[in-house]
Amino acid sequence: MLRIDEIGVYYGQVQAVRRVTLHVMPGEIVTVLGGNGAGKSSLLSAIVGLVPTAHGRVSWGEQRLDGPESSTHRTARLGVALVPEGRQLFSTMTVRVNLLIGGYQHHARRLHDLLGPISQLAQHQGLRQRLERVYDLFPRLHERQEQIAGSLSGGEQQMLAIGRALMASPRALLLDEPSIGLAPRLAGQILQQLVGLRQEGLAILLVEQDAHAALRIADRGYVMETGRIVAEGTAKQLLSSERMRRAYLG
């Protein structure tokens, strides 16, 4: 499982994450809810090694993800992928190239290292199979595969960001606000794809601004306020919680 034990994250003197403990099992969607500034994005950044932890432990199975040897490349190689807020695509490259880079970048430490052989990437059998899997999941990406990523609609860009993460064949998938900026219908379609990925055995940790939408697909959830976990439970328990209704569900 993906396990976070008592971790803390600081930005200078400001503590953004305060002794957070949670876990995600394979074949499970767990959502982290909370308002702006609650520490949700900092939590995901700490898990994948984008920011250091001040204390505590982050592990995937028997492998520790934090500590002196932690890095985003090592985390990706161990099977943990992040779909960041804002998508962070290679906006001047095509959909297809973005996906191929997603399948290859965890082998290269610098973008320059992988741009050289980019024309040969599609000949790699494993990458071809992953590419077809992403196209099956998001047929729109297949239709747009030669289109420049920056010219896609917001929903298509989010599909591409998720597809790029899946190209690394992760066993744990972390998503930071995947529905932000999307129309409700399209956001619902994006989130519904996660249900199919859960059925394939992925461990999914979802940070989401729309508490209703997140809890409709999640198995369990945690609520963060000012860097702390202040509530947790099954999705059903959180949906029926009076505190949750007042604070997040309306």
C-alpha positions as CSV (number, residue, x, y, z in Angstrom):
1,M,0.0,0.0,0.0
2,L,0.9,3.7,-0.2
3,R,1.4,4.7,3.4
4,I,2.1,8.2,4.9
5,D,3.0,8.2,8.6
6,E,3.2,11.4,10.7
7,I,4.8,13.5,7.9
8,G,5.5,17.2,8.2
9,V,6.3,19.8,5.5
10,Y,7.7,23.2,6.0
11,Y,8.2,26.2,3.7
12,G,10.8,28.2,5.6
13,Q,9.2,28.8,9.1
14,V,5.7,28.0,7.8
15,Q,4.4,24.5,8.5
16,A,2.1,23.4,5.6
17,V,1.6,19.7,6.6
18,R,1.3,18.7,10.3
19,R,1.8,15.1,11.2
20,V,-0.4,13.7,8.5
21,T,-1.1,9.9,8.5
22,L,-3.1,8.1,5.8
23,H,-2.9,5.1,3.5
24,V,-4.3,3.9,0.2
25,M,-4.7,0.3,-0.8
26,P,-4.4,-1.1,-4.3
27,G,-7.9,-1.1,-5.9
28,E,-9.0,1.8,-3.7
29,I,-9.9,5.5,-4.4
30,V,-9.1,7.7,-1.4
31,T,-9.9,11.4,-1.5
32,V,-8.4,14.3,0.4
33,L,-10.7,17.2,0.9
34,G,-10.3,20.7,2.3
35,G,-10.3,24.4,1.5
36,N,-7.6,26.4,-0.2
37,G,-4.4,26.5,1.9
38,A,-5.3,23.3,3.8
39,G,-2.0,21.6,2.7
40,K,-3.4,19.1,0.2
41,S,-1.1,20.0,-2.7
42,S,1.9,20.1,-0.3
43,L,1.0,16.6,0.9
44,L,1.0,15.2,-2.7
45,S,4.3,17.1,-3.4
46,A,5.9,15.5,-0.4
47,I,4.8,12.0,-1.4
48,V,6.4,12.2,-4.8
49,G,9.6,14.0,-3.6
50,L,8.9,17.5,-5.0
51,V,9.3,18.9,-1.5
52,P,11.2,17.4,1.4
53,T,9.6,16.0,4.6
54,A,10.8,17.4,7.9
55,H,9.8,14.2,9.7
56,G,7.7,11.1,9.4
57,R,7.8,8.4,6.7
58,V,6.4,7.9,3.1
59,S,6.4,4.4,1.7
60,W,5.1,2.3,-1.1
61,G,5.1,-1.3,0.0
62,E,8.5,-2.0,1.5
63,Q,10.1,0.8,-0.3
64,R,10.7,4.1,1.4
65,L,9.9,7.1,-0.8
66,D,11.2,9.9,1.4
67,G,14.6,10.5,2.9
68,P,18.1,11.4,1.6
69,E,17.7,9.2,-1.6
70,S,14.2,10.5,-2.5
71,S,13.6,12.1,-5.9
72,T,10.8,12.3,-8.3
73,H,12.6,10.0,-10.7
74,R,13.0,7.3,-8.1
75,T,9.4,7.7,-7.0
76,A,8.2,7.3,-10.6
77,R,10.4,4.2,-11.2
78,L,8.9,2.6,-8.1
79,G,5.4,3.0,-9.6
80,V,4.0,6.2,-8.0
81,A,2.8,8.9,-10.5
82,L,1.5,12.4,-10.0
83,V,-1.0,14.3,-12.2
84,P,-0.2,17.8,-11.1
85,E,-2.6,20.7,-10.7
86,G,-2.4,22.8,-13.8
87,R,-1.5,19.7,-15.9
88,Q,2.1,21.0,-16.8
89,L,2.1,19.6,-20.3
90,F,4.7,20.1,-22.9
91,S,2.4,22.6,-24.6
92,T,4.3,23.1,-27.9
93,M,4.6,19.3,-28.5
94,T,1.9,17.0,-29.9
95,V,-0.4,14.8,-27.9
96,R,1.5,11.7,-29.0
97,V,4.9,13.1,-28.1
98,N,3.6,14.1,-24.6
99,L,2.4,10.6,-24.1
100,L,5.6,9.0,-25.3
101,I,7.6,11.2,-23.0
102,G,5.4,10.2,-20.1
103,G,6.3,6.6,-20.8
104,Y,10.0,7.3,-21.0
105,Q,10.8,10.2,-18.8
106,H,11.2,8.2,-15.6
107,H,14.3,6.6,-17.3
108,A,15.9,10.0,-18.0
109,R,17.0,12.6,-15.5
110,R,16.8,15.6,-17.9
111,L,14.4,16.4,-20.8
112,H,17.5,16.8,-23.0
113,D,18.3,13.1,-22.4
114,L,15.1,11.8,-23.8
115,L,14.5,14.3,-26.7
116,G,17.3,12.7,-28.7
117,P,15.7,9.3,-29.2
118,I,12.1,10.7,-29.2
119,S,11.6,9.6,-32.8
120,Q,12.5,6.0,-31.9
121,L,10.2,5.8,-28.8
122,A,7.2,4.7,-30.7
123,Q,9.1,1.6,-31.8
124,H,9.4,0.4,-28.3
125,Q,6.9,-2.4,-27.9
126,G,6.1,-1.7,-24.3
127,L,5.4,2.0,-25.0
128,R,3.3,1.1,-28.0
129,Q,1.1,-1.1,-25.8
130,R,0.8,1.6,-23.2
131,L,-0.1,4.1,-25.9
132,E,-2.9,2.0,-27.2
133,R,-4.2,1.5,-23.6
134,V,-4.3,5.3,-23.1
135,Y,-6.1,5.7,-26.5
136,D,-8.6,3.1,-25.5
137,L,-9.3,4.9,-22.2
138,F,-9.4,8.4,-23.9
139,P,-10.4,8.0,-27.5
140,R,-10.4,11.8,-27.9
141,L,-6.6,11.7,-27.5
142,H,-6.3,9.2,-30.4
143,E,-8.3,11.6,-32.5
144,R,-6.0,14.5,-31.5
145,Q,-2.7,12.6,-31.4
146,E,-1.0,14.9,-33.9
147,Q,-2.5,18.1,-32.4
148,I,-0.3,20.5,-30.4
149,A,-1.1,19.9,-26.7
150,G,-1.4,23.7,-25.9
151,S,-4.3,24.0,-28.5
152,L,-6.5,21.3,-26.8
153,S,-9.5,22.2,-24.7
154,G,-9.2,22.2,-20.9
155,G,-10.9,18.8,-20.7
156,E,-8.7,17.3,-23.4
157,Q,-5.6,18.6,-21.7
158,Q,-6.7,17.0,-18.4
159,M,-7.2,13.7,-20.3
160,L,-3.7,14.1,-21.7
161,A,-2.2,14.8,-18.2
162,I,-3.8,11.6,-16.8
163,G,-2.8,9.6,-19.9
164,R,0.8,10.9,-19.7
165,A,1.0,9.6,-16.0
166,L,-0.5,6.3,-17.0
167,M,2.2,5.8,-19.7
168,A,4.6,5.1,-16.9
169,S,2.5,2.1,-15.8
170,P,2.1,3.3,-12.2
171,R,0.7,1.2,-9.5
172,A,-0.3,4.3,-7.5
173,L,-1.8,7.4,-9.1
174,L,-2.0,10.8,-7.3
175,L,-4.2,13.5,-8.8
176,D,-4.2,17.1,-7.7
177,E,-7.6,18.9,-8.5
178,P,-8.2,17.1,-11.9
179,S,-11.7,18.8,-12.3
180,I,-10.5,22.4,-11.7
181,G,-11.6,24.7,-14.5
182,L,-13.8,22.1,-16.2
183,A,-17.5,22.2,-16.8
184,P,-19.4,19.9,-14.3
185,R,-20.4,17.3,-17.0
186,L,-16.8,17.0,-18.3
187,A,-15.4,17.0,-14.8
188,G,-17.7,14.1,-14.0
189,Q,-16.5,12.2,-17.0
190,I,-12.9,12.7,-16.0
191,L,-13.5,11.5,-12.5
192,Q,-15.6,8.5,-13.7
193,Q,-12.5,7.2,-15.6
194,L,-10.8,6.8,-12.2
195,V,-13.4,4.1,-11.3
196,G,-12.2,2.0,-14.2
197,L,-8.6,2.5,-13.1
198,R,-9.5,1.4,-9.6
199,Q,-10.9,-1.8,-11.0
200,E,-7.6,-2.5,-12.6
201,G,-6.0,-2.5,-9.2
202,L,-4.5,1.0,-9.0
203,A,-4.2,2.8,-5.7
204,I,-5.6,6.2,-6.3
205,L,-5.2,9.3,-4.1
206,L,-7.4,12.1,-5.2
207,V,-7.2,15.7,-4.1
208,E,-10.4,17.4,-5.3
209,Q,-12.2,20.7,-4.8
210,D,-15.6,19.2,-5.6
211,A,-16.3,17.2,-2.4
212,H,-19.6,15.8,-3.7
213,A,-18.1,14.5,-6.9
214,A,-15.0,13.1,-5.1
215,L,-17.0,11.3,-2.5
216,R,-19.4,9.8,-5.1
217,I,-16.5,7.8,-6.6
218,A,-14.2,7.3,-3.5
219,D,-14.1,4.5,-1.1
220,R,-12.7,6.6,1.8
221,G,-11.8,10.1,2.5
222,Y,-9.7,12.4,4.7
223,V,-10.4,16.1,5.5
224,M,-7.5,18.5,6.0
225,E,-7.6,21.9,7.7
226,T,-4.5,24.1,8.3
227,G,-2.2,21.2,7.5
228,R,-3.9,18.6,9.7
229,I,-6.2,15.7,9.2
230,V,-9.4,16.7,11.1
231,A,-11.8,14.0,9.9
232,E,-11.7,10.7,8.1
233,G,-14.1,7.9,7.2
234,T,-15.8,6.0,4.4
235,A,-17.3,8.1,1.6
236,K,-20.7,7.3,3.0
237,Q,-19.8,8.4,6.5
238,L,-18.4,11.7,5.2
239,L,-21.3,12.4,3.0
240,S,-23.7,12.0,5.9
241,S,-21.6,14.0,8.4
242,E,-23.2,17.2,9.6
243,R,-19.8,18.9,9.9
244,M,-19.0,18.0,6.3
245,R,-22.4,19.2,5.0
246,R,-21.9,22.6,6.8
247,A,-18.3,23.1,5.7
248,Y,-17.9,21.5,2.3
249,L,-21.1,20.0,0.9
250,G,-23.5,22.9,1.2
